[in-house]
């Protein structure tokens, strides 16, 4: 009996940690099942789940499909380090439903520099997908390593050192 109480207390604390991390961080790392690398997405927390909007003219949501599973890693807003990792189930929200309306209201507040602030919900209904990422299961151990993808090979090089006289020319223009 005591074990059940401890497990439910741990579950409650885990849910609280996930909710707090999701509310404080404007960015999370999402890795769809079967893909080697995670990618960053901006998001909002609404009604016990992470909500994201994408495709169309918004952030790409490649690999995220309704009914699939994803791994989420939340980062610290101040330090940028990993806070918590977990798995989530992906659900598509249909425009015009109460769940979609609530999610869009939360997302509108998080969307920075929208080209059409007043009509952004209409544009999202026409050309974007709003997904709900529902946590399912216990917290996962934080991944080891950087999880960064290797840079794509390119013939590009870094710039050469600035000419010695350039700082003098720049300072003359300011005076």
C-alpha positions in Angstrom: 0.0 0.0 0.0 2.8 2.4 0.8 4.5 1.6 -2.5 1.4 2.8 -4.4 1.4 6.1 -2.5 5.1 6.6 -3.2 4.6 5.8 -6.9 1.7 8.2 -7.3 3.6 10.9 -5.4 6.6 10.4 -7.8 4.2 10.6 -10.8 2.7 13.8 -9.4 6.2 15.3 -9.0 7.3 14.2 -12.4 4.2 15.8 -14.0 4.8 19.0 -12.1 8.4 19.1 -13.2 7.4 18.5 -16.9 4.7 21.2 -16.7 7.1 23.7 -15.1 9.9 23.0 -17.6 7.4 23.4 -20.5 6.0 26.6 -19.2 9.4 28.2 -18.5 11.2 27.1 -21.7 10.2 28.5 -25.1 12.1 25.8 -26.9 12.2 22.1 -26.7 14.0 19.3 -28.6 11.8 16.8 -30.4 13.0 13.5 -31.9 10.4 11.5 -33.8 10.6 7.8 -33.3 13.1 6.2 -35.7 15.0 9.4 -36.5 18.6 9.8 -35.2 18.5 13.5 -34.4 16.3 15.9 -32.5 15.3 19.3 -33.7 14.2 22.4 -31.8 10.6 23.6 -31.9 9.0 26.5 -30.1 5.9 25.5 -28.2 3.3 26.3 -25.6 1.9 24.3 -22.7 -1.9 23.9 -22.7 -4.2 21.6 -20.8 -1.6 19.1 -19.7 0.3 18.8 -23.0 2.8 20.5 -25.2 1.2 22.2 -28.3 3.1 23.1 -31.4 2.1 24.8 -34.7 4.0 24.2 -37.9 4.2 23.5 -41.7 2.9 26.1 -44.1 4.9 29.3 -43.4 5.7 28.2 -39.8 8.3 25.9 -38.4 8.7 22.5 -40.2 7.1 19.5 -38.4 8.7 16.8 -40.6 8.3 13.3 -39.0 5.6 14.3 -36.6 2.3 12.5 -37.5 -0.8 11.8 -35.5 -0.6 8.6 -33.6 3.2 8.5 -33.6 5.6 8.7 -30.6 8.2 11.3 -30.0 11.0 12.0 -27.5 10.9 15.4 -25.9 13.8 17.1 -24.1 13.2 20.3 -22.3 16.0 22.8 -21.8 16.6 25.4 -19.1 15.7 28.9 -20.2 18.6 30.5 -18.3 21.4 28.0 -18.7 20.3 26.1 -21.9 21.1 22.7 -20.3 18.8 19.7 -20.5 16.2 19.6 -17.7 14.0 16.6 -18.4 13.3 14.1 -21.1 10.2 12.0 -21.8 8.2 10.3 -24.5 4.9 11.7 -25.8 2.1 10.7 -28.1 1.3 13.0 -31.1 -2.3 14.0 -31.7 -3.6 16.3 -34.4 -6.0 19.1 -33.4 -8.7 19.9 -35.9 -9.5 23.6 -36.6 -12.7 24.9 -34.9 -12.7 22.3 -32.1 -12.5 23.5 -28.5 -9.0 21.9 -28.1 -7.7 23.6 -31.2 -9.1 27.0 -30.1 -7.5 26.8 -26.7 -4.2 25.6 -28.1 -4.1 28.4 -30.7 -4.8 31.0 -28.0 -1.8 29.8 -26.0 0.4 29.6 -29.2 -0.6 33.1 -30.3 0.9 34.5 -27.2 4.2 32.7 -27.8 4.5 33.5 -31.5 7.1 36.3 -31.9 7.0 38.6 -34.9 4.1 37.1 -36.7 3.5 38.9 -40.0 -0.3 38.8 -39.4 -0.8 39.1 -35.7 -4.6 39.8 -36.0 -5.4 37.0 -38.4 -2.7 34.4 -37.4 -5.4 31.9 -36.3 -7.1 32.0 -39.6 -3.8 31.4 -41.4 -2.9 28.5 -39.2 -6.3 27.0 -39.8 -5.8 27.2 -43.6 -2.2 26.2 -44.0 -0.7 24.8 -40.8 -1.0 21.8 -38.4 -1.5 22.2 -34.7 -0.2 19.2 -32.8 -0.7 18.2 -29.2 2.2 16.2 -27.7 0.8 14.3 -24.7 3.3 13.0 -22.2 2.9 9.2 -21.8 5.0 7.2 -19.4 7.7 7.9 -16.9 10.6 10.4 -17.3 13.4 9.1 -19.5 17.1 9.4 -18.5 18.7 12.4 -20.0 20.6 11.6 -23.1 24.4 11.5 -23.1 26.5 13.4 -25.5 25.6 16.5 -27.5 23.0 15.0 -29.9 24.2 17.5 -32.5 24.2 16.4 -36.1 27.5 16.4 -37.9 27.9 19.5 -40.2 27.2 18.9 -43.9 30.4 18.7 -45.9 31.0 21.9 -47.9 33.8 23.5 -49.9 33.2 26.8 -48.0 35.9 28.2 -45.8 36.1 30.8 -43.1 37.1 34.3 -44.0 40.7 35.4 -44.1 42.0 37.7 -41.4 41.0 41.4 -41.7 43.6 43.6 -43.4 45.7 45.5 -40.9 44.5 48.9 -42.1 40.8 48.2 -41.8 40.3 49.1 -38.1 41.8 52.5 -38.8 39.5 53.1 -41.7 36.5 52.1 -39.7 37.4 54.4 -36.8 37.9 57.4 -39.1 34.3 57.1 -40.3 32.9 57.3 -36.8 34.8 60.5 -35.9 
